[in-house]
Amino acid sequence: MDDRTLAIDGGPKTKTTPFGTGKRFGDEEKRQLLDVIDNDMLFYFLGTKVFEFQKKFAALYGAKHCICCSSGTAAVHIALATLQLPPGSEVIVPAITDMGTLTGVLYQNLIPVFADIDPATYNMDPSSVEARITPRTRAIIVVHHTGLAADLDRLMEISVRHGIPIVEDCAQAYLTEYKGKLAGTFAPVSAFSLNHFKHITCGSGGMVLTNDEGIRKTASLFLDKCYDREAGKRNPFFLAPNYQMTELQAAVALAQLEKLPGIVGRRRALGDRLTALLGTIPGIEAQTVPEGYRHSYFLFLFRVCEETLGVSAAEFSRALEAEGIPNKAHLITGGMCEYEYDIFKNRSAFPGSRHPFVNSDFGTEVEYTQGLCPNAERAFENTITMNLNEFHTDQDIEETAAAIAKVARHHASQRSAG
């Protein structure tokens, strides 16, 4: 056997050295946490760290207000709640996202309407969004998926023309750029995540960004049981959860925030290099990064063209794994379109009820069926996902590309020989 024989068939592995690793937390986080302990105050409103983080994160994005909360899911829920939509309203969401995008939609008694994706970028297709608009549509949640901005020019134009507000979900998209401007600064309100797996983290946490004082005030009430801490009043006038961020979370987040530009810069350099290398391999298509966009690579995705290579994504994935490259086939964000989850197929958001999907008061009866978003469904069939982080080395990227090329060329030659 020679070097061209796949490792899965007994040939030599392409990747024989470990991927670069590193520690995400260190002395900076310890110092911030020690400050909190020394101050003997963990509650956000009586402490300093949450307010300091809010000020610094808002400044990073050139926004007037940042409101911290307990998770990215909470952030999307809060952002949506600030729109004060009547129950039964429809909210257009992407077919591929995390359940955290949708949790607040259901808790607000709103109806998710799924838009298809652009198969090249994996982001919401504006044409599909517009086709889903009905007289009941009251909001659009735009997810900047995997760290790549959605088509904001077209989506914002649709928003303005139809009078439908947008919420930007930036959970995977720190410092992601769209034509020279940061994603998360286009819509009236946007949401971010500090979940463990994001670019920066405090274990769990989230932020809402806005320039609107009314949205800021509503968000501040909504995350805190509708208690008006600023006025010293406890007289709730709408239903609101407890989504407070603690001083401990904010302490870690502050230290992480200082590292964010370096983290994104390194991931961007590595991801752009891998994208360029994959562009030379027949039958392999990396996620398209349109001109004027700057990806921040929360994940790295590529498609396997079965027609060209004669191999399924699952088979390709197994061969690539054997070459020493960890990866997952049929996994993007989740392993299926959101509407294929049991909660939507069975319309089982609330026990013993099909509310809000079927509700005579709302006049709703919604079903989610296979084939609703064909581009999204097809994406799960041919996509391979890899993790990419700031600790990876240039050698890691070169060897990853070499392994993908080896597997692709093997199958292409097998197909042409057959």
Secondary structure, DSSP 4 states (H G I P E B T S, - for coil): --TTS-GGGT---S--SPPP---S--HHHHHHHHHHHHHT---GGGSSHHHHHHHHHHHHHT-SEEEEES-HHHHHHHHHHTT-PPTT-EEEEESSS-HHHHHHHHHTT-EEEEEPB-TTT-SB-HHHHHHH--TTEEEEEEE-GGG----HHHHHHHHHHHT--EEEE-TT-TT-EETTEETTSSSSEEEEE--TTSSS-SSS-EEEEES-HHHHHHHHHHTBTT-BTTTTB---SS---B-PPPHHHHHHHHHHHHHHHHHHHHHHHHHHHHHHHHTTSTTEEEPP--TTEE---SSEEEEE-HHHHS--HHHHHHHHHHTT---EES-SSSSS-GGGSHHHHTT-SSTT--TTTEETTTTEE----TTSSHHHHHHHHHEEEE---TT--HHHHHHHHHHHHHHHHHHHHHHHH-
